[in-house]
Structure formats: structure tokens, C-alpha cells
Amino acid sequence: MDELKKYGKNILINDYEKGVLLKYDIDVKLCQNIDEVLLLINQIIDELDDLEYEELDYIASILAERKYYGETNK
């Protein structure tokens, strides 16, 4: 699995996740936090076909889980 890297203010993602997000014009470097990335995903996800939806939904679920565990470990 790819190593997590820090992007933007404090967003940890791997190269695969970054690549998928960039495919949909979501530049993590411009986001302040994971919530902002998830908001951008939610704004476009309903417009996608089934395969694109599944791909981006998968990334959203990973980021939401990472956010959850990051907040509970504080």
C-alpha cells in the first residue's frame, strides 16, 4: 500500500487517492482539511456514471474513515 503523504494543511493521502481526486479536478493542496475534500466530492459525485461514482465513493469512504480515526486518537 502507498505511504501516506501530507498535502495541504493537514491532509494525509496516498498517491493513488491523490491521483483519483485529481482525475475529478479535486486538488487536495488547495483544501484546508478532509471535510473540504469530502464536500468537493459530494458536489460532483451524483453527476458521475456508475464506475466513476464507485471509484470516487471508495476514496470518500477511505478519507471519512481516516478522519474518524484521526479525531478519535487525539
C-alpha positions, 0 to 999 in steps of 0.5 A: 500500500502507498505511504501516506503523504501530507498535502495541504494543511493537514491532509494525509493521502496516498498517491493513488487517492491523490491521483483519483481526486485529481482525475475529478479536478479535486486538488487536495493542496488547495483544501484546508482539511478532509471535510473540504475534500469530502464536500468537493466530492459530494458536489460532483459525485451524483453527476458521475456514471456508475464506475466513476461514482464507485471509484470516487465513493471508495476514496470518500469512504477511505478519507471519512474513515481516516478522519474518524480515526484521526479525531478519535486518537487525539 
